[in-house]
Every structure is written in C-alpha cells, then in structure tokens.
Amino acid sequence: MKIYFTRHGLTEYNKERRIQGLLDSPLTLEGKEKAKELGARLKDEGIEIIYSSDQKRAMDSAKIINEALKLDIIPDRRLREVSMLSHEGMTWAESVATDPDREDLIMQRPDLFNEGGIYPYRDALEDAIAFIFELIKTNYEKVLVMTHGSKLRVITTVLEGLDLKDTNKVELIKGLSLKIYDYNEGKFKLLHDDEDYDNFV
C-alpha cells in the first residue's frame, strides 16, 4: 500500500500565526490554488480513495483536490488536528506571553502537555494508531490522507517507530506538501518527502 499524506491548504489563521487546533478558519486564495495544483499533480497517480479530517479546512482542501481525482472522500474525526485547548485562537505571541513555559513544554515534551487532565498529544496518538491500523487492513493500493500539521507529526511518529515525546522533532510540512509512505509486510518506508517545511502552525 502506498499512502500519500498531506496537510490542508493555507488558512487565514495560518497567515496570522494563530493557533487553530480544533478551531477552523477559511482557506486563503493561495491555499485554494495550491489544492488545485496538488490535484493536478496527483491526477495520474492511481489513487483510489481519499481519507480526510472532518474539520472544514481539511475537507475543503480535499474537495478541491478531488475536482481532479473524482473519488470518494471519507471524513474521519481521528485525522483532526491536535487540540491546543485554551490557547486556540491566540497568536503564538499571545500564547507565549500568557504562559511562557507552555510553548517549551509542547516543543520539548508534548507527551506531558495537558490542561485539567486532558493530554491532547496522547489522545492524538491513540487516534493515529487506530486510523493507521484500520487503513492497512483495507484492500486499497494507493490512498490519499488529508490531515493537519501537528497531527501528521504524530502520525509520523507511529510510522517511524518514534516516541511521542519526539513528535515535535519531526519537520512540520507546509500545506499541501506530500509525504509518501509504502506499507509492506508490516513495515512502513518513507518513499518521498517534498521537504517543504514550515516553521509555525
């Protein structure tokens, strides 16, 4: 099985350096145009189905890509972004000013980040594992997975056999870049990475 992972297109919150998490904001014109470009790029890849986070920015990106592919899109809540809890909607600067230690904890030990006993990265890991192990039981040979920046980092830890604490050492890809993995005989192998990385949300 070949799995094409991508991140939703650029949103207004991305442009404003705001923390989105489970919030949503509209795709920008650039985000929409890049989704069309990715659709054209993938048109002849033989992809059979699209799985997408059910958040609006991801579904909107998937639908634009699908104008070229004309496939079924399966929304899946397990592909949602990692929740940033009470700081969603803040800019990164506001978040750091509100709680200077929070950013360090998220970047250094995301597995320990929590509010009121809710551990978003641990929950995201459970969802990622459940999704991946369900996916590899299907009979598809080529699948497109539309998700989010931090969630794709978590998924990558699963595929690469890394610890959750190392999640944020994984490069954050820009919207609509591709990471392609092959799954064969119980092992995942990275086949391609656009290496188009982002340094924020």
C-alpha positions in Angstrom: 0.0 0.0 0.0 1.2 3.5 -0.9 -0.1 6.2 1.4 0.1 9.9 0.3 -0.1 12.2 3.3 -0.7 15.9 3.0 -1.7 18.9 5.1 -4.6 21.2 4.4 -4.1 24.4 2.5 -3.0 27.7 4.0 -5.7 29.4 6.1 -6.4 32.9 7.4 -5.3 31.7 10.9 -2.0 30.3 9.4 -1.3 33.7 7.8 -2.0 35.5 11.1 0.2 32.9 13.0 -2.8 31.9 15.1 -3.2 28.6 16.9 -6.0 26.7 15.2 -6.2 23.3 16.8 -9.9 22.3 16.7 -11.0 25.7 15.5 -11.3 26.4 11.9 -10.7 29.4 9.6 -11.2 29.7 5.8 -8.7 28.7 3.2 -6.8 31.6 1.6 -6.8 32.1 -2.1 -3.2 30.7 -2.0 -4.4 27.7 -0.1 -7.2 27.0 -2.7 -4.8 27.4 -5.6 -2.2 25.0 -4.1 -5.0 22.5 -3.6 -5.8 22.7 -7.3 -2.1 22.3 -8.1 -1.9 19.2 -5.9 -5.0 17.7 -7.6 -3.3 18.1 -11.0 -0.1 16.6 -9.6 -2.0 13.5 -8.3 -4.4 13.0 -11.1 -2.5 10.2 -12.8 -1.1 8.6 -9.6 -3.9 6.0 -9.5 -5.1 7.0 -6.0 -8.3 5.1 -5.2 -9.8 6.9 -2.2 -9.3 10.0 0.0 -9.5 10.0 3.7 -9.8 13.4 5.3 -10.0 15.0 8.7 -13.6 16.1 9.1 -12.5 19.7 10.0 -13.7 22.2 7.4 -10.2 23.4 6.3 -9.2 19.8 5.6 -12.4 18.8 3.9 -12.4 22.0 1.8 -8.8 21.2 0.7 -9.7 17.6 -0.1 -12.8 18.6 -2.1 -10.7 21.0 -4.3 -8.1 18.3 -4.9 -10.9 15.9 -5.7 -12.1 18.1 -8.6 -9.3 16.4 -10.5 -9.4 13.0 -8.9 -13.2 12.4 -8.7 -13.0 9.9 -5.8 -14.9 9.2 -2.7 -13.9 11.3 0.3 -14.2 9.6 3.7 -14.3 12.0 6.6 -12.6 10.7 9.7 -12.5 12.5 13.1 -9.3 10.6 14.0 -7.5 12.8 11.5 -8.4 16.0 13.3 -5.7 18.4 14.4 -4.2 18.1 17.9 -6.2 20.3 20.3 -4.4 23.2 21.8 -7.2 23.7 24.3 -7.5 27.1 25.9 -5.0 28.8 23.6 -6.8 28.1 20.4 -7.5 31.3 18.5 -4.5 33.1 20.1 -1.5 34.2 18.1 1.7 32.3 19.0 3.0 35.6 20.5 -0.1 35.9 22.7 0.2 32.3 23.8 3.8 32.7 24.8 3.0 36.0 26.7 0.2 34.3 28.5 2.2 31.2 29.6 5.9 31.3 28.7 6.6 27.8 29.8 3.7 26.3 27.8 5.5 26.6 24.4 8.7 25.0 25.7 6.7 22.1 27.2 4.8 21.5 23.9 8.0 21.6 21.9 10.2 19.6 24.3 7.7 17.1 25.9 4.4 17.1 24.0 3.5 13.9 25.8 3.3 15.8 29.1 1.4 18.8 27.8 -2.1 18.9 29.5 -4.8 21.0 30.8 -7.2 19.7 33.5 -6.0 16.1 32.9 -6.6 16.3 29.2 -3.5 15.2 27.2 -4.0 16.3 23.6 -0.9 14.6 22.2 -1.7 11.3 23.9 -5.2 11.4 22.5 -3.9 12.3 19.1 -1.5 9.3 19.2 -4.4 6.9 20.1 -6.4 8.2 17.1 -3.4 8.0 14.8 -2.7 4.4 15.8 -6.3 3.4 15.4 -6.6 5.1 12.0 -3.4 3.6 10.6 -4.1 0.1 11.7 -7.6 0.2 10.3 -6.3 1.7 7.0 -3.7 -1.1 6.4 -6.4 -3.7 6.7 -8.2 -2.3 3.6 -7.5 -3.6 0.1 -6.5 -0.2 -1.3 -3.2 0.1 -3.0 -3.0 3.9 -3.2 -4.6 6.2 -0.7 -4.6 10.0 -0.1 -4.8 11.1 3.5 -5.6 14.8 4.3 -4.8 15.9 7.8 -3.1 18.7 9.7 0.4 19.8 10.6 0.7 18.6 14.2 -1.4 15.5 13.6 0.8 14.5 10.7 3.8 14.8 13.0 2.1 12.4 15.4 1.2 10.0 12.6 4.9 10.2 11.5 6.0 9.0 15.0 3.8 6.0 14.5 5.1 5.2 11.1 8.8 5.8 12.1 8.5 4.0 15.4 9.4 7.1 17.4 8.4 8.1 20.9 5.5 10.6 21.4 7.9 12.9 23.2 9.8 13.3 20.0 6.8 14.4 18.0 7.9 18.0 17.5 11.3 16.9 16.3 9.6 15.8 13.2 9.6 18.5 10.5 6.3 20.4 10.0 5.4 20.3 6.4 3.7 23.2 4.6 0.2 23.0 3.5 -0.4 20.6 0.5 3.1 19.2 0.6 3.4 15.5 0.3 4.9 12.7 2.4 4.5 9.3 0.8 5.0 6.0 2.7 4.9 2.5 1.5 3.5 -0.2 3.7 4.6 -3.8 3.0 4.9 -6.9 5.2 4.3 -5.0 8.4 6.8 -2.2 7.8 6.4 1.5 6.7 9.1 3.0 4.5 9.3 6.7 3.5 9.3 6.9 -0.3 9.1 10.6 -0.8 9.1 13.9 1.2 8.6 17.2 -0.6 10.9 18.7 2.1 8.8 21.9 2.0 8.8 22.7 5.7 7.0 25.3 7.8 8.4 26.9 11.0 5.0 27.7 12.6 1.4 26.4 12.8 
